[in-house]
Amino acid sequence: MPLRPLPVRAAFEYRKKAGRREYVRVKLVRSADGIVEAIKHAQEGAGIITSLTETDGLVELSERTTTVEPGSTVGFLSYAALSG
């Protein structure tokens, strides 16, 4: 059964090229208005271990997505869901 990303509000800006799927490491927080938001980890890269230990999961960005603006809805995949 394929995983279904949970919709959350982006609290970050991100740009990428079209044509490739990307995953952004994020931490979830509850904002002042009660909505769950995804905050992008400050550092990226496969060797940045804190980007895994200080985050809750991944935001999946489709091949068609080129920008994420704060306030937009993005799909969140928790590490727990990914590990089965």
C-alpha positions in Angstrom: 0.0 0.0 0.0 1.6 3.4 -1.0 2.2 6.0 1.7 -0.1 9.0 1.6 1.5 12.2 2.6 -0.3 14.2 5.3 -1.1 17.8 4.4 0.7 20.3 6.5 1.4 24.1 6.1 4.9 25.0 5.0 6.7 27.5 7.2 9.6 27.8 4.8 10.5 28.9 1.3 12.1 26.5 -1.2 13.0 26.5 -4.9 13.9 23.5 -7.1 14.1 22.5 -10.7 11.1 20.9 -12.4 11.4 17.3 -13.5 12.8 15.7 -10.4 11.2 14.6 -7.1 12.8 16.0 -3.9 12.4 15.4 -0.2 13.0 18.1 2.4 13.8 17.3 6.0 11.4 19.1 8.3 10.3 19.4 11.9 6.6 19.8 12.8 5.4 22.5 15.1 2.0 23.8 16.1 1.7 27.5 15.1 0.0 30.2 17.2 -3.2 29.6 15.2 -3.2 25.9 16.0 -2.2 24.7 12.5 0.6 22.1 12.2 3.5 23.6 10.2 6.6 22.1 8.7 9.9 23.9 9.4 12.8 23.1 7.1 16.0 22.0 8.8 18.7 24.8 8.4 21.3 22.5 6.9 21.0 20.0 4.0 23.1 17.2 2.8 23.4 13.4 3.2 26.2 13.7 5.8 24.3 16.1 8.2 23.2 13.7 10.9 21.4 16.4 12.9 19.1 16.9 9.9 17.7 13.4 10.7 17.9 13.6 14.5 16.3 17.0 14.8 13.5 16.5 12.3 10.3 14.5 12.2 10.1 13.4 8.6 10.2 14.6 5.0 8.2 16.9 2.8 7.7 15.3 -0.6 7.9 17.7 -3.6 6.7 16.3 -6.9 8.4 16.6 -10.2 6.0 19.5 -11.2 6.7 21.6 -8.1 9.3 24.3 -8.5 8.6 26.6 -5.5 7.2 26.3 -2.0 6.0 29.5 -0.3 5.3 29.9 3.4 1.6 29.2 4.0 1.3 26.7 1.1 0.2 23.1 1.8 2.8 20.4 1.4 2.8 16.6 1.9 4.5 15.3 5.0 5.9 11.7 5.4 6.9 10.8 9.0 10.0 8.7 9.6 7.8 6.3 11.5 5.5 5.8 8.5 8.5 5.3 6.2 10.1 2.7 8.5 6.9 0.7 8.4 
